[in-house]
């Protein structure tokens, strides 16, 4: 017994007319007649009384109609649940990204262009990302860390110039530029060890011949800027674009570095080894274009003499 047979039977039973049922079902009359005849053979009793070309549902048919309607409703409900789950899974995107790079304007762009899509964004430890891709947990990843894996596609989204951020009350706030080599006595706020902000700070300072004095470790780049707002004695090296994305920078001041090229690179990763969801592909491309097109140029500032 097939679902199609039950649907044909229900329609014929309601209309008590083979031709009209066939027209409503958009199939040929012989196909409906054949389905009804096979269904009667399968249940072992006639479901209709036939008088010439006219048919009337009989007591067997009425009893079977109640069950057929219930069965079809249950099947339809089950299919609806499966379709809902399928839609939910196909329209839920899981990404790993530093929360300070998920700008309000980026979220608005996604909501406007992809209504009905939900995004789960978690800043996973970079050492766990490859394993999460292997388990099909992630759709794509945005990271300041360079991941080495043959199973991942990778592109560079952009390179953000690093600037020295100080409190507006810091004596350095009177300046627009500074040499990193002159920062050896300064106290730095930066992210925890193993996060790219601190790694880059140490690399750059070592290039200029000193080890940075890290006074305060915080969870992320954004927190290091917030700490500077409340302390005149610490500084931080942060991406210029991230600084400019903040709603209020009235309590901080930035200085360009004059003696070293300091950049934090932003990467995007997605899997090679399993099919990408269509919506994940579209959002990944939209986010890639967003980061490429929303990179701000640092204004030229006169170097200090």
TIMARMAR-369480 format. One line per field, with one value per residue (C-alpha): residue in three letters; x, y, z. Coordinates in steps of 0.5 Angstrom, whole numbers. Layout:
BEGIN
rest <- ALA	...;
u <- X	...;
v <- Y	...;
w <- Z	...;
// end
This chain:
BEGIN
rest <- UNK	UNK	UNK	UNK	UNK	UNK	UNK	UNK	UNK	UNK	UNK	UNK	UNK	UNK	UNK	UNK	UNK	UNK	UNK	UNK	UNK	UNK	UNK	UNK	UNK	UNK	UNK	UNK	UNK	UNK	UNK	UNK	UNK	UNK	UNK	UNK	UNK	UNK	UNK	UNK	UNK	UNK	UNK	UNK	UNK	UNK	UNK	UNK	UNK	UNK	UNK	UNK	UNK	UNK	UNK	UNK	UNK	UNK	UNK	UNK	UNK	UNK	UNK	UNK	UNK	UNK	UNK	UNK	UNK	UNK	UNK	UNK	UNK	UNK	UNK	UNK	UNK	UNK	UNK	UNK	UNK	UNK	UNK	UNK	UNK	UNK	UNK	UNK	UNK	UNK	UNK	UNK	UNK	UNK	UNK	UNK	UNK	UNK	UNK	UNK	UNK	UNK	UNK	UNK	UNK	UNK	UNK	UNK	UNK	UNK	UNK	UNK	UNK	UNK	UNK	UNK	UNK	UNK	UNK	UNK	UNK	UNK	UNK	UNK	UNK	UNK	UNK	UNK	UNK	UNK	UNK	UNK	UNK	UNK	UNK	UNK	UNK	UNK	UNK	UNK	UNK	UNK	UNK	UNK	UNK	UNK	UNK	UNK	UNK	UNK	UNK	UNK	UNK	UNK	UNK	UNK	UNK	UNK	UNK	UNK	UNK	UNK	UNK	UNK	UNK	UNK	UNK	UNK	UNK	UNK	UNK	UNK	UNK	UNK	UNK	UNK	UNK	UNK	UNK	UNK	UNK	UNK	UNK	UNK	UNK	UNK	UNK	UNK	UNK	UNK	UNK	UNK	UNK	UNK	UNK	UNK	UNK	UNK	UNK	UNK	UNK	UNK	UNK	UNK	UNK	UNK	UNK	UNK	UNK	UNK	UNK	UNK	UNK	UNK	UNK	UNK	UNK	UNK	UNK	UNK	UNK	UNK	UNK	UNK	UNK	UNK	UNK	UNK	UNK	UNK	UNK	UNK	UNK	UNK	UNK	UNK	UNK	UNK	UNK	UNK	UNK	UNK	UNK	UNK	UNK	UNK	UNK	UNK	UNK	UNK	UNK	UNK	UNK	UNK	UNK	UNK	UNK	UNK	UNK	UNK	UNK	UNK	UNK	UNK	UNK	UNK	UNK	UNK	UNK	UNK	UNK	UNK	UNK	UNK	UNK	UNK	UNK	UNK	UNK	UNK	UNK	UNK	UNK	UNK	UNK	UNK	UNK	UNK	UNK	UNK	UNK	UNK	UNK	UNK	UNK	UNK	UNK	UNK	UNK	UNK	UNK	UNK	UNK	UNK	UNK;
u <- 0	3	2	0	-6	-9	-9	-13	-18	-19	-20	-25	-29	-30	-32	-35	-33	-27	-26	-27	-22	-17	-18	-17	-11	-8	-7	-11	-17	-15	-9	-14	-18	-12	-10	-17	-18	-11	-12	-19	-15	-10	-15	-19	-26	-30	-29	-34	-41	-41	-47	-45	-41	-43	-40	-42	-37	-40	-39	-32	-30	-33	-29	-23	-23	-23	-16	-13	-14	-11	-5	-4	-4	1	5	4	6	12	14	13	18	23	23	23	29	32	31	34	40	41	40	44	51	57	63	69	71	74	68	71	71	63	62	54	55	57	51	46	49	48	41	39	41	40	33	31	39	42	49	52	59	64	71	74	81	85	88	81	79	82	79	72	72	74	68	63	62	64	62	68	73	75	82	88	92	95	93	97	92	92	84	83	82	85	85	88	82	86	92	90	96	97	97	99	93	94	89	88	91	97	103	104	97	100	104	101	107	112	118	117	124	122	117	121	120	112	107	103	96	95	91	93	99	97	93	95	95	101	105	105	107	113	115	115	119	124	125	127	131	127	122	115	113	107	103	96	93	86	81	82	84	77	78	85	83	77	83	87	80	81	89	94	100	99	99	96	98	92	89	87	81	78	80	76	70	69	63	67	74	73	78	83	89	93	100	103	109	115	120	117	112	107	100	96	93	86	85	79	78	73	74	76	74	66	61	59	52	50	48	54	58	54	55	62	63	59	63	70	67	65	72	76	71	71	78	80	86	90	90	97	100	106	112	115	122;
v <- 0	7	14	16	10	13	20	18	14	20	24	19	18	25	27	20	21	18	23	29	26	25	33	35	31	33	26	21	18	11	12	14	8	3	5	4	-3	-5	-2	-6	-12	-10	-9	-15	-12	-7	0	3	1	2	3	4	10	12	10	11	10	4	2	-1	5	10	6	6	13	15	11	13	21	20	16	21	27	23	22	30	32	27	30	37	36	33	39	44	40	40	48	49	45	48	55	55	57	56	60	61	68	73	77	84	83	81	89	91	93	86	83	88	86	79	80	84	79	73	73	67	65	64	64	61	65	62	64	57	56	56	49	46	49	44	38	42	42	35	33	38	43	49	52	57	60	67	68	72	66	62	55	50	44	40	39	47	52	59	66	72	77	84	86	91	96	96	103	104	106	110	114	121	123	120	124	121	123	130	126	123	118	114	109	102	102	108	104	99	102	102	98	94	91	85	79	72	68	64	69	73	80	78	74	80	84	80	79	86	88	83	86	92	89	89	84	88	89	86	89	86	80	81	76	80	86	90	89	91	98	98	98	104	108	107	107	113	108	103	102	97	95	94	94	101	98	95	101	105	100	102	107	111	113	120	117	114	116	113	113	110	107	110	105	98	95	92	89	84	79	76	70	66	58	53	46	42	35	36	39	47	49	53	59	58	59	65	68	66	70	76	76	76	82	86	85	87	93	96	97	104	107	110	118	121	124	128	124	127	130;
w <- 0	-2	0	-7	-7	0	-3	-9	-5	-1	-6	-10	-3	-2	-9	-11	-18	-21	-27	-22	-17	-23	-25	-18	-18	-24	-27	-32	-30	-32	-27	-21	-23	-23	-16	-13	-16	-14	-7	-6	-8	-3	3	0	0	-5	-2	-7	-10	-17	-22	-29	-29	-22	-16	-8	-2	2	9	8	4	10	15	11	10	17	18	11	13	20	16	11	17	20	14	13	20	20	13	16	22	17	12	18	21	14	13	20	19	12	15	21	20	25	24	29	29	34	37	36	28	28	27	28	20	18	22	19	12	14	16	10	5	8	12	16	17	24	25	31	32	37	38	38	41	34	36	36	30	25	29	29	22	21	26	21	27	23	16	16	20	21	25	26	27	21	21	17	15	8	9	9	4	6	4	7	8	9	13	19	21	28	32	39	43	50	54	52	59	57	56	49	47	45	39	33	32	35	34	37	39	44	47	51	58	57	60	55	56	51	50	54	51	45	42	36	39	44	39	35	40	42	35	34	40	39	32	35	41	47	51	52	59	59	65	64	60	58	54	47	43	45	52	52	49	54	60	57	57	65	66	64	65	60	52	47	40	36	29	27	23	30	33	28	29	36	37	42	42	45	51	47	42	37	35	28	29	25	25	23	19	24	21	24	18	18	15	13	13	10	9	2	4	5	1	3	4	-1	4	8	1	0	7	7	0	3	9	5	1	7	10	4	2	9	10	13	10	16	15	14	20	21	24	30	30;
// end
